[in-house]
Amino acid sequence: MTAARGRTSRPTSRAANRPTGRPPLTEERKAEIRLEIARAAVELFVTQGVAATTGEQIGAAVGVSSRTVWRYFPSKESCVRPLFSSGIDLIADSLRRWGPGQALDEILDTELADEDGLLAGPDRATVGALVRLTRTEPGLRAIWLQTYDEAEPAFARALAERAGLPADDLRPTIQAAMFNAALRAAVEHYAWRTADTHADRTTAQTELTETLRVALGVAEEGVG
């Protein structure tokens, strides 16, 4: 009896130690899922409004459960955050590489034109519609402004490194505020100027790109 019990306990022990379920997601895959959810949320917000959109609908558009949506985002409005913040690191890196006498839009040329650059995700016409929603949807407005609040210190650190100044120097902090405000003003200007137009994808992309170039040029003059 004792021997029999001993023999049956071994496979049970091995089974208990055997890995079960799916392997954990990589950080890269998690980032991809976040972006997929963000894109789906934007399309739903623009087509049917924020109030009418549910977590279940966002998840279904991506092929995940609403539970997965809430695992990545605390609210449906916050789902768009990856799209708003997608260009922060790109801009900061470009500011860091910006050489004396060099036009900033030359450094940012690829990011300005690339749909996976400063504003990854939906096409540029949809970007305008999303930004217009930030004027009437407090939850989206909070995410929009929070993104720029987080971008400013990143820009300041990059500009300080470029100039060889301490990270807490006031000058790069003010310069970063100028760039931050210029980028935000450009996107909002584009959104409202195109509110009543129905530009095709290529035209919308060109118009937003040129608006960003103008804004960066104005901010560049202030930095020198």
Secondary structure as UniProt FT lines:
FT   HELIX           2..17
FT   HELIX           27..48
FT   TURN            51..52
FT   HELIX           55..62
FT   HELIX           66..72
FT   HELIX           77..80
FT   HELIX           81..85
FT   TURN            86..87
FT   HELIX           88..97
FT   TURN            100..101
FT   HELIX           104..107
FT   HELIX           109..113
FT   TURN            115..116
FT   TURN            118..119
FT   HELIX           124..133
FT   TURN            134..136
FT   HELIX           138..163
FT   TURN            167..168
FT   HELIX           170..193
FT   TURN            194..196
FT   HELIX           201..223
//
